[in-house]
């Protein structure tokens, strides 16, 4: 049982977190730069963004291989495997796979679905682990290791990527259809689920990049459910923002400006350790997402697609994704972004936290990110004294009072 937990943590926490880093350094940064370039009319920034996005699979491959502690040759070979896994998929027409393991739509009238980051994730893990067995085991390692990694990586991509693409196809069809016909219910479901995934140590960005892909939008358009598809993406943004802004606001007293910034425009994943100790602290931002989600799909009709749907306020990628989506009412969109992504999540989360504190469900220190301060509080030491003591240890006593504030 312990071994199973170790492998699950290794692949679905450590490796997936690394994949998220690869995504952020390429596709997400590319999205931000592209938006800046388009608004400022600086073509060279748009060109940089295109190069960043094109390197997504390679960056994912390198990031995962490094997280698995692979040797240099395995890491470099994983860049190629990541590119293959990210690009290979299937041509799907009416729910039927027309072409298996192709990298572009060259056959029939179907829609090409790439396996995307998920394809790269599985292909790189398999290729990397196999290549590690032969790495530095022969005198011609410089030939053997890359060849093994690439052959295994291609085999894994060939076998798994079309299946991943098929699952993503039906998931996209379901979400777009369900949101079209039941926007209130799906506003709650999508907002809550994607928001919670963002806080968990797995990549909501990677998941949304696959579910809300351009291919999925094409299929939704053909099925007449594109409106529901884009509204679901908007609800995902709202759910992610609710988690990040909610945790940042409700823990401001304990974590200060640093915590506000690190959670509000960084990641709510920082609270995962505290959630494990007291799961009740997860209720306020989740309720905020459940309340704001239906307002997004029914009232303000926020729309989003692609990786931005799973980013929330991280680097402001989520709101940027909504802003860049065409055919929206600008007054409604801006009002919705401010209310649903910032104001309401903060108010709801703070209000519920105060209520829970009265019930004893949440206590002082439950949301503290600084473990040293938390330990001092547990021992009954004043926060200012704790900060001063920490500062003295670091040789910066003169800044202690500022740190405490």
C-alpha positions, 0 to 999 in steps of 0.5 A: 500500500505504501509503495502504491502511494509513493508511485501515485505521488511520484507520477500524479503529484510530482510529475504533474506539478512539473508538467504544470511548470512546463506549461506555464513557461511556454503555453501560458506565458505565450498566451500572456505575451500574445495578448500584450502583443496584440493590444500594443501592436508589437509584432515581435512579442506576438512572434515570441509568443508563437515560439513559446507555444510551439515549445510546449511539448518539449518543455513538458518533456524536460520538466517531467524528466527532471522531476523523475531525476533522470540523467541528462541524455534521458532529459534531452530525449524526453524533450522529443518524446514530449513534442511527440506526445503533445502533437499526436492524436486522432481524426474523429468524425461523429464519435468514430476514429477515422485516423489513428496516431496522426499529427495533423488532419489529413484524412476525411472530414473529421476533426483532428484531436491532439492528446495535448499535455496529457499525451505528453505526460503519459508518453514521457513518463513511460519513455523516461522510466524505460530509458533510465534502465539503460542509461549509463549501462553501456559504453555507447550510452550516447547512442543507446539511451536516446534511441531507446527513449525515442522508440519507447516514447513513440510507441507509447504515443502511438498506443495512448495518444489517440485514446486520450484524444478520444476521451477528451472528445467525448468529455468536451461534447458532454460539457458543451451540451450539458452547459447549453441545456443546463447552464445553472447546474453546469455553472455550479459543477464546472466552477466547483470541480475545476476550482478544486482541481486548481487547488489540488497538487495536479494541473488544472491548466493542463486539464483545461487545455485538453477539454477546452481545446480549439478542436473541442470548440470546432466539434461544439460548433458543428453540434450547435453547442459552442455557446455552452462550451465557451460558457463552461470555460468562463465558469471554470475561470470563475471557479479558479479565481474563487479559490485563489482570491478566496484563500488570499482574502480569508487568510490575509490576517495571518499571511499579510500582503505576501500571502495575498500576492502569493495566493491571489496571483500565484496559486491556492495550492499553497494551502494544500498542507493546511487543507489536509490538517483541517479540510473545513478551510476549503469550504468558503472558497468552494462555496464562493465558486458554487455561488459565482458559477451560475451567475457567470453562465446565466447573467454575465455570460463570461466566455473562455477557452483553452488553457486560460480556463484553468488558470484563474488569477495566476498571472491574470491568465484567466481574466485575460482569456475572458477579455480576449474572447470575442462576441461578448458584451463589454459592460457585462464582461467587465462587470462580471470579471470584477464581481465574480472573479474578485469581489464576491469570492473575497466577500463570501470567503471572508464572511464564511470564515468569520462564521466558521470561526464562531463555530470553532470549525476554523481556528487562528493559525489554520490558514497560516503559510509560515510554519515558523510563525504557526509553531510560535503561535502554538506555543503562545508566543506573540506574533510580533515577538515571533517575527522579531526572533526569526529576524534576529536569527537571520541577522535582520532584527531591524526589519522584524517589526515590518515582517510582523506587520 
